[in-house]
Amino acid sequence: MRGICCRRWWLRLLVAGLVIVGAFVSDIVPAVAAPLGPPTVLAGQTTQGFPSYFKISPNGRMLETGQTALMMNCSSGAMFALPTFVSHIRIGASGRTRTAGQIPPGTLSGGGIYTGTESMSAKLNRVRTEIAGVWRLRMSYTFTDGTSDQCDSGPVRFVDSR
């Protein structure tokens, strides 16, 4: 009699264990996830000598923010630095990220309008501790006197790390 009782106890324990494991596997009872860590912050410098900064989401799947300044060279001979940033860009499984787009027309403080295009492409290493890539900004300015100017940063490389 004692052997039958012990077998039933072990059988009940086994069934209870399988039910608990099955509940977690089928998401009836949510498993407690490990808390996410802080975002990864990477900093460095562009080939033009300006600081660059990137913030990667805690799960490593999103480039939350990227910032730098780019030296613009214009067809008129003018040169100036222009701050720029990107945000909320998906990072692929391979670590690649890219964005490109139009800068909508805006009004210059002394009159006239500007518009442009911007592109940034980069690759993060496997452990998300380094990002390297190229940033480019092109701007067109039209002034109130009818003149215009075309400005281009050219491809500007950057490498940022922890």
N, C-alpha and C positions, 0 to 999 in steps of 0.2 A: 504494500500500500504506500509505503514511504517513497518508493521509486516513481510511482505514477504521479504523486503530488509534486515532486521536484520537476518532473518532465513538464507538467502543466505550467508550473511557475516559469520555467525557461521559455516555454512556448509563448506565454503571455508577454514576457519581456521582449522576445524577438518581434512579435506582432506590434507591440507598442513602439519599438524602435523603428520599424519599417513605416508605420503610420506617420511618425514625426518626420522622418527623412522625406517621405513622399509629400508631406504638406509643404516643406520648404522647396522641393524640386518643382512642384506644380504651382507655386506662388500663392497657395491658400494662406499661408502664414509668411509674411515678408521677412526675409533674412535681414539682420541689421548690417548695413554696409559700413565699411571702415570710413571714418570721416576723411573728407578731402583735405589735402594740405593747402598751404597758401599758394597763390599764383607764383610762377617762375618769372623772375625779372632778369633780363639780359641787357647788358650795356656795352658799348664799344665806341668805335669811331669810324666815320666814312673816309673814303680815299681823299675827300676834299678837306679833311681835318675837323669836321663838325662832329659833336657827340651824337650818338644814336642810342635809342632805348626801345626795348620791346617787352611787353608783359604777356606771358602765355598763361592760359587758363589752368586751374589746378588739375584738370583731367588731361591736359596736353593736346586737346583737339581744336582749340580756338586761339587765334592771335587776337587778344583783347585790344591791345593798343600798340602802335609803332610810331615813333616820332624821330624827326631829325630836322636839319636845315640843309638846303641845297643852294650852292652858288650858281646863279643864273648868268649866262653870257648872252648878250643881246646883239642882234644884227647892227644896231646903232653904235656898238662899242661899250654900252653901259654894262656894268656888273653889279649885282646885288645878291644878298642872301635872302632866301625865302623859307620860313618855317613850313613844315608839312607833316601830316600825320595820316595814319590809316587806323581803322578799328573794325572789330568783329569780322575777321576773315577766317574761314575754315582752314584747318590744317589737315591735309590728307594723311592716310596711314603711312605713306612713305616719308612723311615729314615735309612735303612740299606745300607751299602756299603762294598764292599770287592774287593780285588785284589790278585792274586797269579800268579807267573810266574818264569821263568828261568832267571838267570843272565848269559848272554852270556860269553863264555870263554874270558879271558883277560890275558895280560902278566904282570908278577910281575917285579918290578924294578931291582931286583937282578937276574933275570932269573926265569924260571918256569911259570906255568899257574895257573889260578884260575877259578872257576865256582861256581854257587850256585843257591839257590831258595829263594824266598821271598814271604811272605804272610802277608796281613793285612786285618782284618775285624773289622768293627765298627758299632755302632748305634748312630745316633743323636737323641736328644729329639725332641719333636713335634715342638717346636719353634726355633729349630736350634741354641740353645745357649750352648749346651753341647754335647760332643762326647766322647764315651767310647769304648774301644776295645782292641784288642790283635795284636801285631806285632811279627813276627818271621823271622829270617834270618839264613840260613845254607850255609856254604861255604866249598869248597873243594880246597885244595892247593896241587899242585904237583911241587916239586922243581927240579932243574937241576941235583942234585945228585941222583935222583930216589926216594927219600923219599916223603911221602905225609902226610897231616894233615887234619883232619875234625874238623870244628868249628861250633858251634851252639849257638845262643842267648837264646834258649828256648823260651817259650811263655812269652812275655813281655807285661804287661797291662799298659794302659794309660787312663787318664781322663783329658780332656781339656775343658775349659769353657771361657766365656768372662771375 
